[in-house]
Amino acid sequence: MIRVVQTGRVPAVDDASGDLPVTGSLVVPAGVLSWRFSRSSGPGGQGVNTADSRVELSVRPLDLPGLSEHQQQRLAGRLGSRLVDGVLTIAASEHRQQLRNRQAARERMAAVLRAALAPPPPSRRRTKPTKGSQERRIQAKKQRGQLKKQRGSWD
């Protein structure tokens, strides 16, 4: 279930467990988040083969309760290529500690959901080029043509 927060700002995503704040009014509950841990690749010394520091955070964004039909359609359209069987998965393995990777995965998940729920930017209004810019463009083309013409002749 999604809990509505009354503050106007986005809460911090500091802890590695608990509810995941996405926007000021949208919070993903901890119960729908799925964690998976594995060994991370790369440097790490003696502990690299024993510590499960790589983190995968998964959620079914289209099944989140509390989203309007419009928000679900927007999520499906924008996240469609990233969903595998309706599940969005974020992996984090850039840190050597599992806790820091969990925090990074939570921050990335919140950012992806926030970007997918954001309204589309306003459409671009077509404008005509100004008369001065057209004249400058033509003048630059003529100057370039003159330069090329001078290259071709030998005295």
C-alpha positions in Angstrom: 0.0 0.0 0.0 1.2 3.5 -0.8 1.3 6.0 2.0 0.6 9.6 1.4 3.0 12.0 3.1 1.8 15.5 3.8 5.1 17.3 3.4 5.8 19.1 0.1 9.4 18.0 -0.3 10.8 14.5 -1.1 11.9 12.7 2.0 15.5 11.5 2.2 16.3 7.9 1.2 18.9 7.4 4.0 18.1 4.1 5.6 18.6 0.8 3.7 15.3 -0.7 4.9 11.8 0.6 5.4 9.5 2.5 3.0 10.9 4.0 -0.1 9.9 7.7 -0.7 9.5 8.4 -4.4 7.8 11.8 -4.5 6.3 14.1 -1.8 3.0 12.2 -2.1 4.2 8.7 -3.1 5.9 6.2 -0.8 6.5 2.6 -1.8 6.0 0.3 1.2 8.9 -1.9 2.2 6.7 -5.0 1.9 6.6 -4.8 -1.9 10.4 -4.3 -2.3 12.3 -7.5 -3.0 16.0 -7.8 -2.2 18.6 -10.2 -3.6 22.3 -10.3 -2.7 25.2 -11.9 -4.5 29.0 -11.6 -4.7 30.2 -8.5 -6.4 32.9 -8.6 -9.1 36.0 -6.4 -9.1 38.6 -5.5 -6.4 37.9 -6.1 -2.8 40.8 -8.0 -1.3 40.4 -11.2 0.7 36.7 -10.5 1.4 35.6 -10.3 -2.2 34.9 -14.0 -2.4 32.9 -14.2 0.9 30.9 -11.0 1.1 27.6 -10.8 -0.7 27.9 -7.0 -1.4 26.1 -6.8 -4.7 22.5 -5.8 -4.3 19.5 -6.2 -6.6 16.3 -4.4 -5.7 13.1 -5.4 -7.5 9.5 -4.1 -7.5 6.4 -4.5 -9.6 5.7 -0.9 -10.4 2.4 -1.6 -12.2 1.0 -3.4 -9.3 1.6 -0.7 -6.7 -1.7 0.1 -5.0 -2.8 3.7 -4.9 -1.6 4.7 -8.4 -4.2 6.2 -10.7 -4.9 4.6 -14.0 -3.1 7.5 -15.7 0.0 7.0 -13.6 0.0 3.2 -14.3 -0.2 3.9 -18.1 2.6 6.4 -17.8 4.8 3.9 -15.9 4.0 1.1 -18.4 4.9 3.4 -21.3 8.1 4.8 -19.9 9.4 1.6 -18.1 8.1 -0.9 -20.6 11.6 -1.7 -22.0 13.1 -2.1 -18.5 10.4 -4.4 -17.2 11.0 -8.2 -17.2 7.7 -10.0 -16.5 6.4 -6.8 -15.0 9.3 -6.5 -12.6 11.7 -3.5 -12.5 15.2 -4.5 -11.1 17.9 -2.2 -10.1 21.4 -3.6 -9.4 24.1 -1.8 -7.3 27.7 -3.1 -6.9 29.8 0.0 -6.9 30.6 0.0 -3.2 32.4 -2.6 -1.2 29.8 -2.6 1.7 26.4 -4.2 1.2 24.7 -1.4 3.2 26.1 1.3 0.9 25.0 -0.7 -2.2 21.5 -1.1 -0.6 21.3 2.7 -0.2 22.5 3.3 -3.8 19.9 0.8 -5.1 17.1 2.5 -3.2 18.2 6.0 -4.4 18.3 4.7 -8.0 14.9 3.0 -7.8 13.4 6.2 -6.4 15.0 8.2 -9.2 13.8 5.8 -11.9 10.2 5.8 -10.6 10.2 9.6 -10.1 11.4 10.1 -13.7 8.8 7.7 -15.0 6.0 9.4 -13.1 7.0 12.9 -14.1 4.7 14.8 -16.5 6.1 15.1 -20.0 7.9 18.3 -20.9 5.9 20.9 -22.8 5.9 20.5 -26.5 8.3 22.7 -28.5 6.8 25.7 -30.1 8.1 26.1 -33.7 9.6 29.5 -34.4 10.8 31.2 -37.5 14.4 32.2 -37.8 14.9 35.9 -37.5 15.8 37.9 -40.6 19.2 38.8 -39.1 20.1 35.1 -38.5 19.1 34.2 -42.0 21.3 37.0 -43.4 24.2 35.9 -41.2 23.8 32.3 -42.4 23.8 33.3 -46.1 26.8 35.6 -45.5 28.8 32.8 -43.9 28.0 30.5 -46.7 29.2 33.0 -49.3 32.4 33.6 -47.4 33.0 29.9 -47.2 32.4 29.6 -50.9 34.8 32.4 -51.6 37.5 30.7 -49.5 37.1 27.4 -51.4 37.1 29.2 -54.7 40.5 30.9 -53.9 42.0 27.4 -53.1 41.4 26.1 -56.6 43.3 28.6 -58.7 47.1 28.7 -59.1 48.9 31.6 -60.7 
